[in-house]
Amino acid sequence: MTDAAIAAEREKDLGNALSLRIRVLRLARKLSLDALSSRSGLSKGTVVAIEQGKANPSIGVLCRLAAAFSISVTDLLGDPPEETSDNPILRTEPITLWKTKRGSEAKLEASISGRTMFEIWSWKISPGDVYRSEPHSHGTRELISVKSGSLNVTVGSETMVLKAGEAARLVADQPHAYAPAGRQLVSFTMAVLERGGQTSS
């Protein structure tokens, strides 16, 4: 089996597991499809399609669903290990949630769940690629630190260029996007602080 075939099979397995996971979480919390739609800010049709495995949700959609359940994206994708006094340090496995043919990728490195979710991401975006994100839940903030290259950050109608060694804080409950500001690949680290609840209106 080729690497591409293996990757496709893994993506299919992840999609099937996600569909079941969302349905189990929704039923465990006694939420109707309409209620989950309202909490997440997603249309009922989108929620149904995801539960039926007929949709490939973006990172933004996963963030909305995780916030609706008051869990992290990592926990949305699988049952989290328990933290105990006997096990105060838990190793995490990065999850690649966005990848392009040009070599761009976004990896969720680690996360913490609860009423307030905290996530750490590592990003690489190649020239020619743009990542556009839907609004996260109301009050979400992102912290970005550029490691190499230059990053073009757009939030709403505002745009800023960040060079290597520079950082910024973003209000992420509105449409935002990331892209290389030059002809070189840009790499950056992102921390996301998101509170459970509905998306901004």
C-alpha positions as CSV (number, residue, x, y, z in Angstrom):
1,M,0.0,0.0,0.0
2,T,1.4,3.4,-0.9
3,D,1.9,6.3,1.5
4,A,-1.0,8.2,-0.1
5,A,-3.3,5.1,0.3
6,I,-2.3,4.7,3.9
7,A,-3.0,8.4,4.6
8,A,-6.4,8.2,2.9
9,E,-7.3,5.1,5.0
10,R,-6.3,6.9,8.2
11,E,-8.3,9.9,7.2
12,K,-11.3,7.7,6.5
13,D,-10.9,5.9,9.9
14,L,-10.6,9.3,11.7
15,G,-13.8,10.5,9.9
16,N,-15.8,7.5,11.0
17,A,-14.5,7.7,14.6
18,L,-15.4,11.4,14.7
19,S,-18.9,10.8,13.4
20,L,-19.5,8.2,16.1
21,R,-17.8,10.3,18.8
22,I,-20.0,13.4,18.1
23,R,-23.2,11.3,18.2
24,V,-22.2,9.7,21.4
25,L,-21.3,13.0,23.0
26,R,-24.6,14.6,21.9
27,L,-26.7,11.7,23.2
28,A,-24.8,11.5,26.4
29,R,-25.6,15.2,27.0
30,K,-29.2,14.7,25.9
31,L,-28.9,17.3,23.2
32,S,-31.1,17.3,20.1
33,L,-29.6,18.0,16.7
34,D,-31.3,21.5,16.9
35,A,-29.7,22.1,20.3
36,L,-26.2,21.1,19.2
37,S,-26.7,23.3,16.1
38,S,-27.6,26.2,18.3
39,R,-24.7,25.7,20.7
40,S,-22.1,25.3,17.9
41,G,-23.4,27.9,15.5
42,L,-23.5,25.3,12.8
43,S,-26.5,24.6,10.6
44,K,-28.5,21.5,11.5
45,G,-27.7,20.1,8.1
46,T,-24.0,20.4,8.8
47,V,-24.3,18.6,12.1
48,V,-26.4,15.8,10.5
49,A,-23.8,15.4,7.7
50,I,-20.9,15.1,10.1
51,E,-22.7,12.6,12.3
52,Q,-23.5,10.5,9.2
53,G,-19.9,10.7,8.0
54,K,-20.8,12.6,4.9
55,A,-18.8,15.8,5.7
56,N,-15.1,16.5,6.2
57,P,-15.2,19.2,8.9
58,S,-12.6,22.0,8.8
59,I,-10.5,22.9,11.8
60,G,-12.9,25.8,12.5
61,V,-15.9,23.5,12.5
62,L,-14.1,21.1,14.9
63,C,-13.4,24.0,17.2
64,R,-17.0,25.0,17.2
65,L,-18.2,21.5,18.0
66,A,-15.5,21.1,20.8
67,A,-16.6,24.4,22.3
68,A,-20.2,23.3,22.2
69,F,-19.3,20.2,24.3
70,S,-16.9,22.2,26.5
71,I,-14.0,19.9,25.5
72,S,-10.8,20.4,23.5
73,V,-10.5,19.4,19.8
74,T,-8.1,16.6,21.0
75,D,-10.8,15.2,23.3
76,L,-13.4,15.5,20.5
77,L,-11.3,13.2,18.4
78,G,-10.9,10.6,21.1
79,D,-11.3,9.7,24.7
80,P,-8.7,11.6,26.8
81,P,-6.5,9.8,29.3
82,E,-7.3,10.6,32.9
83,E,-5.1,13.0,34.9
84,T,-4.4,11.8,38.4
85,S,-2.0,12.7,41.2
86,D,-0.1,9.5,40.4
87,N,0.1,10.5,36.7
88,P,0.7,14.3,36.8
89,I,2.5,14.4,33.4
90,L,0.8,13.1,30.3
91,R,2.6,12.8,27.0
92,T,0.5,14.0,24.0
93,E,0.6,12.9,20.4
94,P,0.4,15.6,17.7
95,I,-2.6,15.3,15.4
96,T,-2.3,16.7,11.8
97,L,-5.7,18.3,11.0
98,W,-4.9,20.3,7.9
99,K,-2.5,19.4,5.1
100,T,-2.0,20.5,1.5
101,K,-0.1,19.1,-1.6
102,R,2.3,22.1,-1.3
103,G,3.4,20.8,2.1
104,S,1.4,23.1,4.4
105,E,0.2,21.6,7.6
106,A,-1.4,22.4,10.9
107,K,-0.7,20.1,13.9
108,L,-2.6,20.1,17.2
109,E,0.2,19.5,19.7
110,A,-1.6,19.5,23.0
111,S,-4.8,20.7,24.7
112,I,-6.7,21.1,27.9
113,S,-10.4,20.7,28.2
114,G,-13.0,22.3,30.4
115,R,-15.2,25.4,30.3
116,T,-12.1,27.1,29.0
117,M,-10.1,25.2,26.4
118,F,-6.4,25.8,25.8
119,E,-4.6,24.4,22.7
120,I,-1.1,24.6,21.3
121,W,-0.7,24.3,17.5
122,S,2.3,24.2,15.2
123,W,1.8,25.5,11.6
124,K,3.7,25.5,8.3
125,I,2.2,27.3,5.3
126,S,3.9,27.2,1.9
127,P,3.7,29.9,-0.7
128,G,0.5,29.7,-2.7
129,D,-1.5,28.3,0.2
130,V,-3.9,30.3,2.4
131,Y,-5.7,29.0,5.5
132,R,-9.1,30.7,6.0
133,S,-10.8,30.0,9.3
134,E,-14.5,30.5,10.2
135,P,-15.2,32.4,13.5
136,H,-14.5,30.5,16.7
137,S,-16.9,30.7,19.7
138,H,-17.4,34.2,21.2
139,G,-14.4,35.4,23.2
140,T,-11.8,33.1,21.6
141,R,-8.3,34.5,21.5
142,E,-5.2,33.3,19.6
143,L,-1.6,34.0,20.3
144,I,0.8,33.6,17.4
145,S,4.6,33.5,17.4
146,V,6.4,33.3,14.0
147,K,9.4,31.0,14.0
148,S,10.6,31.5,10.4
149,G,9.5,33.4,7.3
150,S,6.9,36.1,7.3
151,L,3.2,35.6,8.1
152,N,0.3,37.6,6.7
153,V,-2.5,37.6,9.3
154,T,-6.0,38.8,8.5
155,V,-8.8,39.3,11.0
156,G,-12.0,40.7,9.6
157,S,-10.9,43.7,7.5
158,E,-7.5,44.2,9.4
159,T,-4.2,42.7,8.0
160,M,-0.8,42.6,9.7
161,V,2.5,41.1,8.6
162,L,4.6,39.3,11.3
163,K,8.2,38.5,10.7
164,A,10.3,35.8,12.4
165,G,10.6,36.6,16.1
166,E,7.4,38.7,16.2
167,A,4.2,37.7,17.9
168,A,0.6,38.9,18.0
169,R,-2.7,38.4,19.8
170,L,-5.9,37.8,17.7
171,V,-9.6,38.1,18.4
172,A,-10.6,34.9,16.7
173,D,-14.4,35.0,17.0
174,Q,-14.6,36.5,13.5
175,P,-13.3,35.3,10.1
176,H,-9.5,35.2,10.0
177,A,-6.8,33.9,7.7
178,Y,-3.1,33.1,7.5
179,A,-0.7,33.0,4.5
180,P,3.0,33.5,3.8
181,A,3.8,37.2,3.3
182,G,6.7,36.3,1.0
183,R,8.0,33.6,-1.3
184,Q,9.2,31.4,1.5
185,L,7.5,28.9,3.8
186,V,6.4,30.4,7.1
187,S,6.3,28.4,10.3
188,F,4.6,29.6,13.5
189,T,3.3,28.4,16.8
190,M,-0.3,29.2,17.9
191,A,-1.9,29.0,21.3
192,V,-5.7,29.1,21.4
193,L,-7.9,30.1,24.4
194,E,-11.5,29.2,23.7
195,R,-14.5,29.3,26.1
196,G,-17.3,26.9,25.6
197,G,-20.5,28.3,24.3
198,Q,-22.1,29.7,21.1
199,T,-20.3,31.5,18.3
200,S,-20.6,35.3,18.1
201,S,-23.6,36.6,16.4
